[in-house]
Amino acid sequence: MIGGDAAGMSAASQARRLKGPDELEIVAFERGNFTSYSACGIPYWVGGDVTDRDRLIARTPEEHRARDIDLRLRTEVTELDLARQRVRARDVDSGAESWTPYDKLVIATGARPIRPDMPGADAPGVHGVQTLDDGQELLDSLARTRGRRAVVVGAGYIGVEMAEALINRGYQVTVVNRGSEPMSTLDPDMGRLVHEAMEGLGITMVNDAEVTKILTGDDGRVRAVATQDREYPADVVVLGIGVRPETTLAQAAGLPLGTHGGLLTDRSMRVRGHEEIWAGGDCVEVLDLVSGQERHIALGTHANKHGQVIGTNVGGGYATFPGVVGTAVSKVCDLEIARTGLREKDARRVGLRFEAVTIESTSRAGYYPNASPMTVKMLAEHRTGRLLGVQIVGREGAGKRVDIAAVALTAGMTAEQMTTLDLGYAPPFSPVWDPVLVAARKAAAKVRSSL
Ligand SMILES: Cc1cc2nc3c(=O)[nH]c(=O)nc-3n(C[C@H](O)[C@H](O)[C@H](O)COP(=O)(O)OP(=O)(O)OC[C@H]3O[C@@H](n4cnc5c(N)ncnc54)[C@H](O)[C@@H]3O)c2cc1C
């Protein structure tokens, strides 16, 4: 197993459940200091909702070793020798190298964060948030910094979650974003709602802005972020500008990569054309069941499922991963943001004509205390009415409502079929017509009227 986090150690644990140490020897290489940790929890740890870093570790190296997994921490795999079925690994501390043979190989090397290639990008006070070590460095940096101005570069979900973390720490936060609106995984009209809500939270949102330089003071520490036309003073900078699949080793070994740079696998997560090699997590591309195309989506929810499938297959069982519908949920303070399926531009790209509707509803019955507004956008295919995508922005209760749509998408339902879904109702939980059903009714009507 190469990579000791979600995909790699899920695979190792599942394989071990199926085969004991006499039948299957498992060696896992991890170049970092931790195993099975939740990067997803970093924003909440940095923001102070989670106070103990160790709560983000699902299973420690010792726990893995107790299950007869030969875990080699701080050991980086530097080469795959496919012809001789062996990997070369280097001890990060001593530099010592050795070869380890394999019968079955699992690549779970994750993704690497995109770092801007510009002056100042490595200056003290500029932080990524990919690993627990990154989170700790950021917390140490915040503790050292007397100023209270933070700039977050990037307004994807990691950028907005980090904006929240810094607000919670009492920082004045500016988010500098290359796109026209935050959350480019939404259509811009829905991203606009996120933008307005972030400003309502006191976050300064700067869109259509390309960071050109990170400026440092006399002490070498960051002092500002420069865009094409302005400087934004910063005592600390957090980078959240996306990730790419970490496939350096795979590429050097000639394994098949897709157009997004991720490894290509079959349904059993076996690397295409390689019987004895599996790959999963952020280093692979996944099949988007709605568009029928391969995509790179770096999410822990997929990585864990891939690991489970790989572990089952490596352990002699049979499992497959069918693909994804593209569901994701995040939040910035009390604003919940969710999406599943295709955006307008995704649908156009694959040649699907659609009807789009947007509705305003509330999280609870209008008369019930604390009912808050919720916006649901739905895309249904022209003529057939097949559900293509849903985006939801609102307060408490908005985010996980997207799961209704995720199930409907997976089941291939039409907007019309969705209107009759037997969803739970009581005034504290939703209006009598749930906001998702209101959107489905409107989408179904639009499809009918366009026939
Ligand atoms: C701040 C943040 C918030 C997130 N929030 C969410 C969320 O809310 N929901 C969600 O679904 N996902 C979220 N994610 C994404 C999620 O964390 C990842 O999708 C998930 O960790 C991927 O698991 P993985 O095992 O594929 O890769 P990784 O977790 O990246 O693990 C890969 C491991 O491989 C090791 N490695 C790489 N190359 C080598 C090598 N050559 N030799 C040895 N070891 C190597 C790395 O050190 C790393 O530990 C978040 C990520 C971040 C950074």
The ligand as a Tripos MOL2 file, in Angstrom:
@<TRIPOS>MOLECULE
LIG
   53    58     1     0     0
SMALL
NO_CHARGES

@<TRIPOS>ATOM
      1 C1         -8.8080   21.1280    4.4320 C.3       1 LIG1
      2 C2         -9.4880   19.9600    3.7900 C.ar      1 LIG1
      3 C3        -10.8430   19.7430    4.0120 C.ar      1 LIG1
      4 C4        -11.4810   18.6590    3.4170 C.ar      1 LIG1
      5 N1        -12.8330   18.4790    3.6490 N.ar      1 LIG1
      6 C5        -13.4650   17.4280    3.0720 C.ar      1 LIG1
      7 C6        -14.8480   17.1990    3.3240 C.ar      1 LIG1
      8 O1        -15.4840   17.9430    4.0680 O.2       1 LIG1
      9 N2        -15.4440   16.1290    2.7220 N.ar      1 LIG1
     10 C7        -14.7610   15.2720    1.9110 C.ar      1 LIG1
     11 O2        -15.3420   14.2970    1.4070 O.2       1 LIG1
     12 N3        -13.4320   15.4640    1.6560 N.ar      1 LIG1
     13 C8        -12.7880   16.5100    2.2170 C.ar      1 LIG1
     14 N4        -11.4460   16.7060    1.9780 N.ar      1 LIG1
     15 C9        -10.7460   15.8100    1.0340 C.3       1 LIG1
     16 C10       -10.2430   14.5560    1.7240 C.3       1 LIG1
     17 O3         -9.4620   14.8800    2.8320 O.3       1 LIG1
     18 C11        -9.4340   13.7600    0.7120 C.3       1 LIG1
     19 O4        -10.2430   13.5000   -0.3860 O.3       1 LIG1
     20 C12        -8.9420   12.4470    1.2920 C.3       1 LIG1
     21 O5         -8.0500   12.6670    2.3340 O.3       1 LIG1
     22 C13        -8.2590   11.6200    0.1990 C.3       1 LIG1
     23 O6         -7.7410   10.4690    0.7480 O.3       1 LIG1
     24 P1         -6.5360    9.7160    0.0220 P.3       1 LIG1
     25 O7         -6.2080    8.5550    0.8790 O.co2     1 LIG1
     26 O8         -6.8730    9.4780   -1.3930 O.co2     1 LIG1
     27 O9         -5.3610   10.7690   -0.0320 O.3       1 LIG1
     28 P2         -4.5990   11.5440    1.1310 P.3       1 LIG1
     29 O10        -5.4770   11.7760    2.2790 O.co2     1 LIG1
     30 O11        -3.9580   12.7060    0.4710 O.co2     1 LIG1
     31 O12        -3.4840   10.5120    1.5640 O.3       1 LIG1
     32 C14        -2.4500   10.1410    0.7180 C.3       1 LIG1
     33 C15        -1.2840    9.7900    1.5760 C.3       1 LIG1
     34 O13        -0.2730    9.2450    0.7520 O.3       1 LIG1
     35 C16         0.9730    9.6910    1.2250 C.3       1 LIG1
     36 N5          1.8990    9.5780    0.1040 N.ar      1 LIG1
     37 C17         1.8230   10.2110   -1.0930 C.ar      1 LIG1
     38 N6          2.8340    9.8370   -1.8850 N.ar      1 LIG1
     39 C18         3.5660    8.9500   -1.1730 C.ar      1 LIG1
     40 C19         4.7380    8.2130   -1.4670 C.ar      1 LIG1
     41 N7          5.3460    8.3260   -2.6480 N.pl3     1 LIG1
     42 N8          5.2280    7.4090   -0.5100 N.ar      1 LIG1
     43 C20         4.6040    7.2930    0.7090 C.ar      1 LIG1
     44 N9          3.5060    7.9770    1.0300 N.ar      1 LIG1
     45 C21         2.9680    8.7960    0.0930 C.ar      1 LIG1
     46 C22         0.7180   11.1060    1.6910 C.3       1 LIG1
     47 O14         1.6710   11.5140    2.6510 O.3       1 LIG1
     48 C23        -0.6870   10.9940    2.2750 C.3       1 LIG1
     49 O15        -0.6890   10.7840    3.6750 O.3       1 LIG1
     50 C24       -10.7560   17.7790    2.5750 C.ar      1 LIG1
     51 C25        -9.3940   17.9960    2.3550 C.ar      1 LIG1
     52 C26        -8.7650   19.0640    2.9460 C.ar      1 LIG1
     53 C27        -7.2940   19.2780    2.6960 C.3       1 LIG1
@<TRIPOS>BOND
     1     1     2 1
     2     2     3 ar
     3     2    52 ar
     4     3     4 ar
     5     4     5 ar
     6     4    50 ar
     7     5     6 ar
     8     6     7 ar
     9     6    13 1
    10     7     8 2
    11     7     9 ar
    12     9    10 ar
    13    10    11 2
    14    10    12 ar
    15    12    13 ar
    16    13    14 ar
    17    14    15 1
    18    14    50 ar
    19    15    16 1
    20    16    17 1
    21    16    18 1
    22    18    19 1
    23    18    20 1
    24    20    21 1
    25    20    22 1
    26    22    23 1
    27    23    24 1
    28    24    25 2
    29    24    26 1
    30    24    27 1
    31    27    28 1
    32    28    29 2
    33    28    30 1
    34    28    31 1
    35    31    32 1
    36    32    33 1
    37    33    34 1
    38    33    48 1
    39    34    35 1
    40    35    36 1
    41    35    46 1
    42    36    37 ar
    43    36    45 ar
    44    37    38 ar
    45    38    39 ar
    46    39    40 ar
    47    39    45 ar
    48    40    41 1
    49    40    42 ar
    50    42    43 ar
    51    43    44 ar
    52    44    45 ar
    53    46    47 1
    54    46    48 1
    55    48    49 1
    56    50    51 ar
    57    51    52 ar
    58    52    53 1
@<TRIPOS>SUBSTRUCTURE
     1 LIG1         1 GROUP 0 **** ****
